[in-house]
Amino acid sequence: MSAVPLPITIDLNPPRRRLWDRVRGRMTAPRPGAQGSGAADLLLLLPDLTVLLLRLLRDDRVPLAPKAVAVAGVAYVLSPLDLVPSLLLGPVGLVDDLIVVAACLSGILNRVHPDVVRTHWSGQGDALEAIEGVTAWVEGQLVGGLRRLWEGLRRS
């Protein structure tokens, strides 16, 4: 007997703006005479992705296993213990948090319909593109850098 997938209901026009949506809107609102650089959107990527994890935790359409992954991601962000300490390195110390959150969301996307993820996204652009962009950066910069370092050590 095969399981029939449950239909996914997507509300494209939520009746109210959630707290983070209002806060983010104020932080990224265009100022008179200022040119939009997108820097605010880049700085808000970690909070946007973390809020996305929190919202997925509350969604009944998300199975238990992806919710466990979301809990792990949020716990890492909230934990005072980091691989790269934020207190010592400032904004650079948030890179590990961004990596963990993006990895958790990437894993969740394998088990949750993408439109469910998109309904909870408050950030700029498409949620899937943001997650893919971070994971591609991690693979290109960090993994590629470690690979080049390893090759350099092997040749020595």
ZIMOQUI-V339735 format. One record per helix or strand of 2 or more residues. SS is the DSSP state (H for helix, E for strand). FROM is the first residue (numbers start at 1). TO is the last residue. Records with the same first field share a line. If there is no record, write none. Layout:
SS = FROM-TO + FROM-TO
//
This chain:
H = 19-28 + 39-43 + 45-58 + 64-78 + 86-109 + 114-119 + 127-155
//
